[in-house]
Amino acid sequence: MRGAAQQGRPRVRPERVVADKGYSARTFRAYLRRRGIKATIPECVDQLAGRRRRRERPCGFDTTVYRRRNVVERCFNRLKQWRGIATRYEKQPGRYLATVTLASTLIWRET
């Protein structure tokens, strides 16, 4: 029988969560803070105004980390322009992977 230390999957806690304004709610930020996870989430304009009104300090926002997220999203959007990738037209995993690899190579070559 396995010991208690070997049961289940290993727990992995992310160092940082990078999200868009849809996840900027106070409860979500509080949850991340309790878990000890850093958050890079831009705040909505009305949330910033409420913080100023309550005289609270603004949340830390690292623009360089958020900029890297934007690069990844733009890459996914360019991949989705390929019809076979966007609609999952290729049903076999090997062919789908080959299509993604080919599209990624062509996008990389253009830049």
Secondary structure, 3 states (H helix, E strand, C coil): CCCHHHCCCCCCCCCEEECCHHHCCHHHHHHHHHHCCEEECCCCHHHHHHHHHHCCCCCCCCHHHHHHHHHHHHHHHHHCCCHHHHCCCCCCHHHHHHHHHHHHHHHHHHC
